[in-house]
């Protein structure tokens, strides 16, 4: 393709529609056009295979692309749909349009710097990625039992806030996609409350890198507990408004009930977890079956539904929001009792960053800490420099840690060769597995129901493609 050419023609010099089509669909890989310019043609691929197959059978079938740029595919998900009238006869998911190479990039950063990458995968559930990764690293370091209690409680607090944040970020757009714009506005209004808490605690609304190997980056700010307590009460009211808008709404019931059906057998066969699995009646939750971060000491239930459809997945997520609020209140009680206790492991060979504070010059190491290591202890200054630039070493081995993310089982597999950087990091993102259910949910249904089915999966492509 010449530099002046566009993908479908030759810019202002393009001929008629027929000329452009002939030029684009030429079968050789490269040709010389009438003007003597070297032209590279784009051809082949799954789209053309499906079209050729439909043409050869002489059936009135339509093959259409939904996405990858489409507001109802939750980002850059590409769905290739084969239609017979309004009925979907075949549905395929095309992924990879948001590939960022996060897992590979983590191999070239220190163990602590890796947190800044994995937090960017599923941008609605950053705290879950950070926690899974740090728990796996701590397992390799052999320090799981040495993490301060206050740091563990803060981790649980942030994860449950993130669970509500993710569910609201899924429920809101799903309402908008079926025409209920008020649901969208209400969901995002409530989600904004959580983002304000995140900003107050971590300094950022998303991509936090707050949970670190050994604990958390810093304690809650002054007044943080009161702010979160007030937010919890506001969220309880807001989620109640969402229930009133959705649960008994005949339009939402009509659009969601019986749509995107996937039973327990299908979930087990496809490796589907999270609210989709629990909407089939199975109360599988890693917080109960394989507790971590002390979840076995918290009082909460695992909500289940038995409708196997999009409507029950919606109801299940709303129920889970209330259980998360229950856990958050218990976290706040524990944080009041552990006021002033450390939030990072005492081992200075691992604890980085240290003594963070928020001052006039922004967020960073406290001036007292800087004066100490620069003015009274040359060894501390050298160690701090090496810890930041080189990082700590992790014993050779491998570990897998799974947490119950808002979307299902999120696992992190880390491999160490004994150096200051991971040898390999791989995540089992629940959205990747859950998307395998697209065909089972959509085939045989109406094309309009594809939107509802995908929304009930609640995929985030940053986690799928990584």
C-alpha positions, 0 to 999 in steps of 0.5 A, a space after each residue: 500500500 502506498 503512503 498516499 493510499 488509505 485502507 479502503 482506497 487511495 485517498 482523494 484519488 480513489 475511484 468508484 466504489 467498484 474500483 476500490 473494492 476490486 483493488 482491495 480484494 485482489 487475491 495476490 499478496 502484492 501487485 503493481 497498480 495501473 499507476 505503477 505504485 506497489 500495492 500491498 493487499 489485506 486479505 484472508 483471515 477468519 472473516 473471509 473464511 466465514 463469508 466464503 463458506 456461507 457463499 458456497 452453501 448458497 444460503 441466506 446467511 449474514 456474517 457480521 462483525 460486532 466490534 472491536 470498536 463498539 460500545 456494547 462489547 465492553 472495550 475492544 472485544 470483537 464478536 464474529 456473528 453468523 446470522 440467519 435473519 435475527 437468530 445467531 447461528 454462530 458466535 465467535 469471540 476475537 481477542 487480542 486488540 488490547 494486548 499490552 505485554 504486561 506479563 512479559 514486561 514484569 520480567 524486566 522490573 524488580 519484584 516491587 515494580 511489578 505491582 505497577 504493571 499488574 494493577 493495570 490489567 483489569 482496570 476495574 479490579 486493580 486491588 485484586 491483581 495487586 493482592 494476588 501478585 503480592 501474596 504469591 511473592 510473599 509465599 516465595 519469600 516465606 513471609 506470609 505469616 509476618 505481614 502486619 495485621 493492620 496491613 492485611 486488614 487494609 488489603 481486605 478493605 481495599 479488595 471489598 471496595 474494589 468488588 463493589 467498584 467493579 460490580 457497579 462498573 458492570 451493572 451501570 453499562 449493562 443498564 445503559 445497553 438496554 436503554 436504562 440510562 438512569 441505571 448507568 447514571 446511578 451506578 456511576 454516581 455510586 462508583 464515584 464515591 469509591 474512587 474518591 476513597 481510593 484517591 484519598 488512600 492511595 493518591 490515585 483513582 486507579 492504577 494504584 500500586 498500593 499493595 506491595 510485597 510485605 504490606 501496603 505502601 502507606 497507612 490510611 490518611 487522617 480521617 480515612 476511617 470516618 470517610 470510609 464509614 460515611 461512604 459505606 452508608 451512602 453506598 448502601 443507600 445508592 445500591 438500594 436505589 439501583 435495586 428499586 430501579 432494576 429488580 422489579 422493572 418489567 422491561 429489565 426482566 423482559 430483556 434479561 430473564 432467560 437470556 444468556 442461559 448457562 447452567 452449572 454443567 456449562 460453567 464447569 466445562 468452560 472453567 467459568 467462575 464468579 457471579 456467573 457460576 454462583 447464579 447457577 446455585 453453586 456457592 463457590 467462593 475462594 474466600 470460603 473454600 481457600 481463605 487468604 488474608 484472614 477471610 475465615 475470620 470475617 462474617 459474610 455469606 456467599 449469595 447464590 441464585 438459580 436462574 442461570 441467566 443474565 437477570 440472576 447474574 445482575 441480582 447476584 452482583 447486587 447481593 454481593 455488594 451488600 456482603 462486601 459492605 458487611 465485610 468493610 464495616 468489620 474491617 473498620 472496626 479492626 482498623 480502629 483497634 490497630 491504630 498506629 500499628 505498622 503496615 509494612 513488614 519490619 524486615 528492611 531488606 524487603 520493606 520498600 517504600 518506607 515511611 511514606 507521607 504526604 507533604 507540601 511537595 507531594 507523596 513520598 518518603 517523609 522528611 524525618 526518614 530522609 534526614 535520618 538515612 542521609 544525616 545519621 546513617 550512611 549504611 541506611 542510605 546505601 541500603 535504601 539506594 540499593 533496595 530502590 535501584 536493584 530490589 530484593 532477591 527472592 529465593 528460587 522457586 515457584 508459587 501460585 496464589 488465587 483470590 476471589 476477584 469480582 469476576 471470579 477466580 484470579 490466580 497469579 503464578 510467579 517463578 523466581 530464579 533467585 534474582 531481583 526480578 521475576 523469571 516468569 509471571 502469569 495470571 489466570 484472569 477470570 474474564 479470559 475464561 468467562 469469555 469462552 461462554 459467549 458461544 454457549 450463551 448467544 447461539 440460538 438466541 436473537 442478535 439483540 440478546 448478544 448485548 445482554 449476554 456479553 454484559 452479564 459476563 462483564 468482561 474487561 479486555 485489559 485483563 483478557 489480553 494482558 
